[in-house]
Amino acid sequence: MAAKVNGLGLKIMRLKSGLRQYEVAGQVGIPANRLSEIESGRREPSPELLERLFEVIKHGQHGNVRNELKRERTED
């Protein structure tokens, strides 16, 4: 039996990293409303998606994700 994801814990990690839902969701290729469902416990992510979420949030703690998003917006 697979362990249930603690969506609130994921949300707290994201908030501490200074990232918004749409930023994380965009980096992992899912709609922001799906990330909201995961964080609220209404939806379980696949192990692969969960790994990508953690990776993006981890990098966000160092500013890499937000800086990359800003670069993408200015290049458009």
Residue frames as a rotation matrix with the C-alpha (Angstrom) as fourth column:
MET 1
0.575 0.818 0.000 0.00
0.818 -0.575 0.000 0.00
0.000 0.000 -1.000 0.00
ALA 2
-0.235 -0.673 0.701 1.41
0.645 -0.648 -0.406 3.39
0.727 0.357 0.586 -1.01
ALA 3
-0.493 -0.013 -0.870 1.83
0.775 -0.461 -0.433 6.14
-0.395 -0.887 0.237 1.55
LYS 4
0.574 0.757 0.312 -0.58
0.817 -0.558 -0.148 9.05
0.062 0.340 -0.938 1.28
VAL 5
-0.400 -0.701 0.590 0.97
0.659 -0.668 -0.346 12.38
0.636 0.251 0.729 0.35
ASN 6
-0.020 0.318 -0.948 0.75
0.846 -0.501 -0.186 15.12
-0.534 -0.805 -0.259 2.96
GLY 7
0.189 0.182 0.965 -0.59
0.856 -0.512 -0.071 17.90
0.481 0.839 -0.252 0.74
LEU 8
0.984 0.175 0.029 -0.45
0.132 -0.834 0.536 20.47
0.118 -0.523 -0.844 3.51
GLY 9
0.419 -0.904 -0.087 3.21
0.329 0.062 0.942 19.68
-0.846 -0.424 0.323 4.04
LEU 10
-0.174 -0.427 0.888 3.84
0.978 0.034 0.207 20.13
-0.119 0.904 0.411 0.33
LYS 11
0.593 0.487 0.641 2.03
0.565 -0.819 0.099 23.48
0.573 0.304 -0.761 0.43
ILE 12
0.918 -0.299 -0.262 4.07
0.074 -0.519 0.851 24.64
-0.390 -0.801 -0.455 3.43
MET 13
0.005 -0.959 0.284 7.30
0.662 0.216 0.718 23.70
-0.750 0.184 0.636 1.64
ARG 14
-0.019 0.049 0.999 6.16
0.949 -0.314 0.033 25.63
0.315 0.948 -0.041 -1.45
LEU 15
0.871 0.411 0.270 5.23
0.305 -0.882 0.360 28.70
0.386 -0.231 -0.893 0.58
LYS 16
0.675 -0.689 -0.263 8.55
0.184 -0.188 0.965 28.64
-0.714 -0.700 0.000 2.45
SER 17
-0.189 -0.763 0.619 10.33
0.860 0.176 0.479 28.50
-0.474 0.623 0.622 -0.89
GLY 18
-0.412 0.082 -0.907 8.52
-0.095 -0.994 -0.047 31.70
-0.906 0.067 0.418 -1.93
LEU 19
-1.000 0.029 -0.010 6.86
-0.005 0.177 0.984 30.10
0.030 0.984 -0.177 -4.95
ARG 20
-0.267 0.961 -0.071 3.28
-0.846 -0.269 -0.461 30.45
-0.462 -0.063 0.885 -6.14
GLN 21
0.160 0.412 0.897 1.14
-0.013 0.909 -0.416 27.56
-0.987 0.055 0.150 -7.28
TYR 22
0.955 0.279 -0.101 1.22
-0.094 -0.037 -0.995 28.62
-0.281 0.960 -0.010 -10.92
GLU 23
0.286 -0.928 -0.237 5.01
-0.957 -0.263 -0.125 28.82
0.054 0.263 -0.963 -10.86
VAL 24
-0.470 -0.440 0.765 5.47
-0.563 0.817 0.124 25.31
-0.680 -0.372 -0.632 -9.51
ALA 25
0.366 0.712 0.599 2.68
0.090 0.613 -0.785 23.88
-0.926 0.341 0.161 -11.65
GLY 26
0.867 -0.046 -0.496 4.12
-0.477 -0.364 -0.800 25.44
-0.143 0.930 -0.338 -14.79
GLN 27
-0.080 -0.996 -0.048 7.55
-0.994 0.076 0.076 24.01
-0.072 0.054 -0.996 -14.10
VAL 28
-0.650 -0.143 0.746 6.23
-0.270 0.962 -0.051 20.46
-0.710 -0.234 -0.664 -13.71
GLY 29
-0.927 0.222 -0.302 3.72
-0.293 0.077 0.953 20.74
0.235 0.972 -0.006 -16.57
ILE 30
-0.488 0.833 -0.262 0.40
0.864 0.504 -0.005 20.55
0.128 -0.229 -0.965 -14.74
PRO 31
0.066 0.586 0.808 -2.45
0.233 -0.796 0.559 23.05
0.970 0.151 -0.189 -14.35
ALA 32
-0.734 -0.347 0.584 -2.35
-0.389 -0.490 -0.780 25.13
0.557 -0.800 0.224 -11.14
ASN 33
0.192 0.879 0.436 -5.75
-0.943 0.042 0.331 23.76
0.272 -0.474 0.837 -10.11
ARG 34
0.613 -0.041 -0.789 -4.30
0.034 0.999 -0.025 20.23
0.789 -0.012 0.614 -10.05
LEU 35
-0.541 -0.832 -0.121 -1.54
0.247 -0.020 -0.969 21.37
0.804 -0.554 0.216 -7.69
SER 36
-0.458 0.479 0.749 -4.25
-0.811 -0.571 -0.130 22.96
0.365 -0.667 0.650 -5.54
GLU 37
0.626 0.736 -0.257 -6.08
-0.599 0.665 0.446 19.62
0.500 -0.125 0.857 -5.43
ILE 38
0.183 -0.663 -0.726 -2.87
0.379 0.729 -0.571 17.83
0.907 -0.170 0.384 -4.41
GLU 39
-0.760 -0.530 0.376 -2.11
-0.072 -0.507 -0.859 20.37
0.646 -0.680 0.347 -1.69
SER 40
-0.242 0.757 0.607 -5.65
-0.946 -0.324 0.027 20.13
0.217 -0.568 0.794 -0.32
GLY 41
-0.736 -0.144 0.661 -5.58
-0.408 0.874 -0.264 16.31
-0.540 -0.464 -0.702 -0.29
ARG 42
0.338 0.938 -0.073 -8.31
-0.583 0.148 -0.799 15.90
-0.739 0.312 0.597 -2.91
ARG 43
0.905 -0.100 -0.413 -5.91
-0.330 0.447 -0.831 14.31
0.268 0.889 0.372 -5.40
GLU 44
0.574 -0.749 0.330 -2.89
0.080 0.452 0.888 12.00
-0.815 -0.484 0.320 -5.11
PRO 45
0.433 -0.493 -0.754 0.09
-0.889 -0.374 -0.265 12.70
-0.151 0.785 -0.600 -7.39
SER 46
0.889 -0.282 -0.361 1.95
0.112 0.899 -0.424 9.90
0.444 0.336 0.831 -9.11
PRO 47
0.606 -0.735 -0.304 5.36
0.575 0.141 0.806 9.12
-0.549 -0.663 0.508 -7.60
GLU 48
-0.210 -0.698 0.685 7.00
0.973 -0.214 0.080 10.71
0.091 0.684 0.724 -10.65
LEU 49
0.294 0.402 0.867 4.98
0.353 -0.889 0.292 13.92
0.888 0.220 -0.403 -10.31
LEU 50
0.980 0.070 -0.186 5.69
0.197 -0.244 0.949 14.09
0.021 -0.967 -0.253 -6.60
GLU 51
0.205 -0.978 -0.041 9.41
0.855 0.159 0.494 13.79
-0.476 -0.136 0.869 -7.29
ARG 52
-0.271 -0.262 0.926 9.24
0.791 -0.609 0.059 16.60
0.549 0.749 0.372 -9.87
LEU 53
0.692 0.590 0.417 7.27
0.215 -0.719 0.661 18.79
0.689 -0.368 -0.624 -7.43
PHE 54
0.817 -0.434 -0.381 9.85
0.423 0.001 0.906 18.30
-0.393 -0.901 0.184 -4.69
GLU 55
-0.116 -0.917 0.381 12.68
0.972 -0.026 0.232 19.05
-0.203 0.398 0.895 -7.13
VAL 56
-0.022 0.181 0.983 11.09
0.554 -0.816 0.163 22.32
0.832 0.549 -0.082 -8.31
ILE 57
0.906 0.398 0.144 10.30
0.090 -0.513 0.854 23.42
0.414 -0.760 -0.501 -4.75
LYS 58
0.548 -0.783 -0.295 13.82
0.698 0.234 0.677 22.54
-0.461 -0.577 0.675 -3.60
HIS 59
-0.359 -0.698 0.619 15.34
0.921 -0.373 0.114 24.63
0.151 0.611 0.777 -6.38
GLY 60
0.346 0.595 0.725 12.86
0.414 -0.790 0.451 27.42
0.842 0.145 -0.520 -5.65
GLN 61
0.839 -0.076 -0.539 14.36
0.520 -0.182 0.835 27.74
-0.161 -0.980 -0.114 -2.18
HIS 62
-0.146 -0.970 -0.193 17.50
0.704 -0.239 0.669 28.97
-0.695 -0.038 0.718 -3.88
GLY 63
0.071 0.283 -0.956 15.70
-0.261 -0.920 -0.292 31.32
-0.963 0.270 0.008 -6.24
ASN 64
-0.838 -0.525 0.147 16.44
-0.009 0.283 0.959 29.33
-0.545 0.803 -0.242 -9.39
VAL 65
-0.379 0.763 0.524 12.85
0.906 0.421 0.043 28.67
-0.188 0.491 -0.851 -10.46
ARG 66
0.552 0.627 -0.550 11.62
0.532 -0.773 -0.346 32.21
-0.642 -0.101 -0.760 -9.92
ASN 67
-0.112 -0.672 -0.732 14.64
-0.335 -0.668 0.665 33.69
-0.936 0.319 -0.150 -11.73
GLU 68
-0.873 -0.177 0.455 14.14
0.302 0.537 0.788 31.30
-0.384 0.825 -0.415 -14.65
LEU 69
0.051 0.969 0.242 10.46
0.960 0.019 -0.280 32.28
-0.276 0.246 -0.929 -14.91
LYS 70
0.488 0.076 -0.869 11.38
0.086 -0.996 -0.039 35.97
-0.869 -0.056 -0.492 -14.92
ARG 71
-0.583 -0.775 -0.244 13.92
-0.249 -0.115 0.962 35.33
-0.773 0.622 -0.126 -17.69
GLU 72
-0.649 0.402 0.646 11.33
0.720 0.599 0.351 33.47
-0.246 0.692 -0.678 -19.77
ARG 73
0.411 0.884 -0.221 8.83
0.774 -0.467 -0.428 36.34
-0.482 0.005 -0.876 -19.43
THR 74
0.304 -0.349 -0.886 11.33
-0.221 -0.931 0.291 39.00
-0.927 0.107 -0.361 -20.46
GLU 75
-0.760 -0.634 0.142 12.42
-0.048 0.273 0.961 36.99
-0.648 0.724 -0.238 -23.50
ASP 76
-0.185 0.792 0.582 8.85
0.848 0.428 -0.313 36.73
-0.497 0.436 -0.750 -24.87
